[in-house]
Amino acid sequence: MAAESTPEPGIPGLGETGSRRGGSRRKPRSGSRKALLAVAWTAAGVVVLGGTGAGYVYFKLNGNLKSVDINQALGADRPSKIDNGSENILVLGSDSRSGSNKKLGGGTDDGSARSDTAMIVHVYEGHKKAGVVSIPRDTLIDRPACTDTDGTAHPAAAGVMFNEAYSTGGAACTVKTVESLTGIRMDHYLEVDFAGFQKLIDDLGGVPVTTTKNIDDPQSHLKLKAGTHTLDGEQALGLVRTRHGVGDGSDLGRIQLQQAFVKALLDQVKQVGVLSNPKKLYDLADTATKAVTTDSDLGSVNALADFANGLKGISSSHMKMVTMPVRYDPANLNRVLVQKSKAQLVWDALKNDRPIPKAATQGTATGEAKGVVTP
């Protein structure tokens, strides 16, 4: 089936949505699927950690952080690091069905964990702008052989969903898969958990968004009328999980909601003025450091704060967000395949620290997200 451009998302709440032309409409999946908007790097990094002090606060926050040694697990067989002043960060949203996440998202506590949200954040030289590329979890890929951080080896697998890498070998296998897919070395890794995201939004006092259509998705438990709303943590989770009744009911429409919400969240973090409110600053920093897992290079408050300070000059207007170019799988309309020639335009642009060309997403099943949510 020929691929096509996705209309500007206008979710029943955040932009104009449209259905696919040609072929049957993708069938929404049954059951409640949890997806996490992995954006705590923005809130925790850009503002929150940048102002934390030393002493007790430092040790308390430092003790909250969890880190994994990605470099040791991946070894030397990786793309070369490009020294042009840019950075590439893989941001994941983890989807565990245990503990607090089970209460928030439902589902069976089978001890498993998934990654339902994946974004490559490319910070350009000068750290004044960024490009973000979302990878649909339903993309069928060939996963390379990998070793997880426990030292367990996993053989390669062909034609599996992208998020199978995380459920198989966690962070290390996911980074390995992304580097194999893109040919780009990931300088850092950040993971956000489901429960932490909700509390982060509540600690911020909510995030204002304007929706252009009604949203009523029983799967994500979100019901909003068209208009401006300040979403609390529970509503924000519902928004970034919404797929049914939005566009063609697929993961691609939800990704555009997630991208739009990232921008709204970034604007809210910059407007909330936490640096002038020590209690709010501490509460946000405490929540953010509990919510994230980082690579070992970012595994301390000092390192994460330094990293964050390098990002705080990036505003939402200087952040271009796209979805990896894909086409629907004609054999299974609930899956997508990488449009390799188009995707290569994206990877080449990031490698060379250039803007992502519009041609990369034109004529694909995905497009650029803009104007779907406004603060």
C-alpha positions in Angstrom: 0.0 0.0 0.0 1.3 3.4 -0.9 2.4 5.5 2.0 1.0 9.0 2.6 1.5 12.1 4.6 -0.2 12.2 8.0 -2.3 15.4 8.3 -1.5 17.8 11.1 -2.8 16.1 14.2 -5.8 17.8 15.6 -6.5 15.3 18.1 -9.9 15.3 19.2 -8.0 17.7 21.0 -4.8 18.8 19.6 -5.0 19.5 15.9 -6.7 18.4 12.8 -6.8 14.6 12.4 -7.5 12.7 9.3 -8.0 9.1 8.3 -5.8 7.1 5.9 -6.7 7.1 2.3 -6.9 3.8 0.6 -7.0 0.4 2.3 -8.9 -0.4 5.5 -8.7 1.7 8.6 -6.2 0.3 11.1 -8.0 -1.5 13.8 -7.5 -0.1 17.3 -5.9 -2.6 19.7 -7.9 -4.1 22.4 -7.0 -3.7 26.0 -5.4 -0.8 27.9 -2.0 -0.1 26.5 0.3 2.1 28.5 2.5 4.6 26.9 4.7 7.0 28.7 5.7 10.4 27.4 9.4 10.4 28.1 10.0 14.1 28.7 11.3 14.4 32.3 14.7 15.2 30.8 13.1 18.5 29.9 11.6 19.4 33.3 14.2 17.7 35.4 17.1 18.9 33.3 16.3 22.3 31.8 15.1 23.9 35.0 14.8 21.7 38.0 18.2 20.2 38.6 19.9 23.4 37.4 19.3 25.1 40.7 19.8 22.4 43.4 22.2 23.1 46.2 24.7 21.0 48.0 24.7 19.4 51.5 21.7 17.3 52.5 19.7 18.2 49.4 22.5 17.1 47.1 22.9 13.7 48.9 19.2 13.2 49.0 18.7 13.9 45.3 21.8 11.9 44.4 20.5 8.9 46.2 17.3 9.1 44.2 19.1 8.6 40.9 19.4 5.2 39.2 21.9 4.6 36.4 23.0 1.8 34.1 26.4 1.3 32.5 25.5 1.3 28.9 29.0 1.7 27.6 30.3 -1.4 29.3 27.4 -3.5 28.0 27.8 -2.2 24.4 31.6 -2.5 24.2 33.6 -1.1 21.3 31.3 -2.3 18.4 29.4 1.0 18.1 29.1 3.9 15.7 32.0 6.4 16.0 31.4 9.4 18.2 31.1 12.5 16.1 32.9 15.4 17.6 31.0 18.4 16.1 29.6 19.9 19.3 26.3 18.1 19.0 24.8 15.4 21.3 22.4 12.6 20.8 20.2 11.3 23.7 17.9 8.3 23.6 14.9 9.1 25.8 12.6 6.1 26.7 9.4 5.8 28.6 9.3 2.6 30.6 6.1 0.6 30.9 6.2 -1.7 33.9 3.0 -3.3 35.0 4.1 -3.6 38.6 3.9 -1.4 41.7 2.6 2.2 41.2 2.5 1.8 37.4 0.0 -1.0 37.7 -2.3 1.2 39.7 -2.0 4.0 37.2 -2.1 2.2 34.0 -4.0 -1.0 34.7 -2.9 -4.3 33.2 -1.5 -7.5 34.6 1.4 -7.5 36.9 3.4 -10.1 35.0 6.8 -8.7 36.1 7.5 -7.5 32.6 8.5 -4.1 31.4 8.2 -2.4 28.0 9.3 0.7 26.2 6.3 2.3 24.6 7.8 5.7 23.9 11.2 6.3 22.3 12.7 9.6 21.1 16.1 10.4 19.8 16.9 14.0 20.9 19.6 15.6 18.8 21.0 18.7 20.5 22.7 20.9 17.8 26.1 22.6 18.2 25.7 25.6 20.4 22.8 24.0 22.3 20.2 26.5 21.1 18.0 24.1 19.1 17.2 20.5 19.0 15.7 17.9 16.7 13.6 15.1 18.1 12.8 11.9 16.2 10.2 9.5 17.6 10.5 5.8 16.8 7.1 4.1 16.6 7.0 1.1 18.9 5.1 -0.9 16.3 7.9 -0.6 13.7 9.1 -4.0 12.5 12.9 -4.1 12.6 15.8 -6.6 12.6 17.2 -6.4 16.2 20.9 -7.0 16.4 22.5 -9.4 18.9 23.0 -7.6 22.2 24.2 -8.0 25.7 22.2 -6.5 28.6 23.7 -4.8 31.6 23.6 -8.0 33.6 25.9 -9.6 31.0 23.3 -11.9 29.4 23.7 -12.3 25.7 20.6 -12.2 23.4 20.8 -13.5 19.8 19.6 -11.3 16.9 16.0 -11.5 15.9 14.4 -10.6 12.5 11.1 -8.9 11.9 10.3 -8.0 15.5 8.6 -4.9 16.9 11.0 -2.2 18.0 10.0 -2.2 21.6 10.9 -5.9 21.8 14.5 -4.8 22.3 13.6 -3.3 25.6 11.6 -6.2 26.9 14.4 -8.6 25.8 17.5 -6.8 27.1 16.5 -3.5 28.6 18.4 -0.3 28.1 21.5 -1.7 26.6 19.7 -3.7 23.9 17.5 -0.8 23.1 20.5 1.5 22.6 22.2 -1.2 20.5 19.1 -1.5 18.3 18.8 2.3 17.9 22.5 2.6 16.9 22.1 -0.3 14.5 19.0 1.3 13.0 20.4 4.8 12.6 24.2 4.4 12.4 24.4 7.2 15.1 26.1 6.8 18.4 23.9 7.7 21.4 25.9 9.8 23.8 23.4 9.5 26.6 20.4 7.5 27.7 17.4 8.7 29.8 14.4 6.6 30.9 11.3 7.9 32.7 8.8 5.7 34.5 5.1 5.9 34.3 4.2 6.9 37.9 7.0 9.5 38.1 5.6 11.3 35.0 2.2 11.8 36.6 3.7 13.2 39.8 6.0 15.5 37.9 3.1 17.1 36.1 1.2 17.5 39.4 4.2 19.1 41.1 4.4 21.5 38.2 0.8 22.5 38.9 -0.4 21.1 35.6 0.3 21.9 31.9 -2.0 24.1 29.9 -3.0 22.8 26.4 -5.6 23.8 23.9 -7.5 21.1 22.0 -9.3 21.7 18.8 -11.7 18.8 19.1 -13.4 16.7 21.8 -11.4 13.8 23.2 -13.3 10.8 24.5 -11.1 7.7 24.8 -12.3 5.0 27.2 -9.0 3.1 26.9 -6.9 6.0 28.2 -9.7 7.2 30.5 -9.5 10.8 29.0 -12.5 12.9 28.3 -12.0 16.5 27.3 -14.1 19.0 25.4 -12.5 21.2 22.7 -10.9 24.2 24.3 -8.2 25.2 26.8 -7.4 23.0 29.7 -4.8 22.7 32.4 -4.1 19.0 32.6 -3.2 17.4 35.9 -0.9 14.4 36.0 -3.7 11.8 35.5 -5.1 13.7 32.5 -1.6 14.2 31.0 -1.1 10.5 31.2 -4.4 10.0 29.5 -3.4 12.4 26.8 -0.1 10.7 25.9 -1.8 7.3 26.0 -4.7 8.3 23.7 -4.9 6.6 20.4 -8.5 5.4 20.0 -10.7 8.0 18.3 -7.6 10.0 17.2 -6.6 9.8 13.5 -6.6 6.2 12.4 -6.4 4.8 15.9 -2.8 3.8 15.5 0.4 4.6 17.5 1.3 7.2 14.9 -1.4 9.6 16.0 -0.6 9.1 19.6 3.1 9.9 18.9 2.0 13.3 17.5 0.1 14.0 20.7 3.1 13.1 22.7 5.4 15.4 20.6 2.9 18.2 21.0 2.7 17.7 24.7 6.5 17.8 25.0 6.5 21.3 23.7 3.6 22.4 25.9 5.5 20.9 28.9 8.7 22.6 28.0 6.9 26.0 27.8 5.3 25.4 31.2 8.6 24.5 32.8 10.1 27.7 31.6 7.1 29.8 32.7 6.5 28.3 36.2 9.4 30.2 37.8 10.6 27.4 40.1 14.0 28.9 40.6 12.3 31.7 42.7 10.4 29.1 44.8 12.8 26.9 46.8 10.1 24.5 47.9 8.7 23.9 44.4 12.2 23.6 43.1 13.0 20.9 45.7 9.7 19.0 45.1 10.3 19.0 41.4 13.9 17.9 41.7 13.0 15.2 44.2 10.3 13.8 41.8 12.4 14.1 38.7 15.4 12.4 40.1 13.2 9.5 41.4 11.5 9.2 38.0 14.6 8.9 35.8 17.2 6.3 35.0 20.3 7.5 33.2 23.5 6.2 31.7 26.3 6.0 34.2 27.9 9.2 32.8 24.8 11.2 34.0 24.4 9.1 37.1 25.0 12.0 39.6 23.2 15.2 40.4 26.2 17.2 39.4 26.6 15.5 36.1 22.8 15.7 35.3 22.8 19.4 36.4 25.7 20.2 34.1 24.0 18.4 31.3 20.7 20.2 32.0 22.4 23.6 32.1 23.5 22.9 28.5 19.9 22.4 27.4 18.1 25.2 29.1 18.7 27.6 26.2 16.4 25.5 23.9 12.9 26.7 23.6 9.9 24.8 22.1 10.0 27.1 19.1 13.6 25.8 18.4 12.7 22.2 18.7 11.7 20.4 15.5 9.8 17.1 16.2 9.3 14.4 13.6 8.5 10.7 13.5 10.9 8.3 11.8 9.7 7.9 8.2 7.6 4.7 8.0 5.0 3.1 5.8 2.2 0.7 6.8 3.0 -3.0 6.5 0.7 -4.3 3.8 0.7 -7.7 5.5 -0.4 -6.3 8.8 -1.9 -2.8 9.1 -1.2 -2.8 12.8 2.6 -2.6 12.0 4.8 -0.2 10.2 8.0 -0.6 8.2 10.9 1.8 8.0 11.0 3.8 4.7 14.8 3.4 4.5 15.6 6.1 1.9 13.6 8.7 3.7 14.9 7.7 7.1 18.4 7.9 5.8 17.8 11.6 5.1 17.0 12.0 8.8 20.0 10.1 10.0 22.4 11.9 7.6 21.1 15.3 8.8 21.7 14.4 12.4 25.1 13.0 11.8 26.1 16.2 10.1 24.4 18.4 12.6 22.1 19.8 9.9 18.3 20.5 10.1 16.0 17.5 9.3 14.8 18.2 5.7 11.1 18.4 5.0 11.5 15.9 2.2 12.3 13.2 4.8 8.7 13.1 6.1 6.8 14.0 2.9 5.0 11.1 1.3 5.3 8.9 4.4 2.8 7.6 7.0 4.1 10.2 9.4 4.7 13.9 9.3 6.0 16.8 11.4 4.0 17.6 14.6 3.3 21.3 15.0 0.4 23.4 16.2 -1.5 20.5 17.7 -1.2 21.7 21.3 -0.8 25.3 22.3 0.0 26.5 25.9 
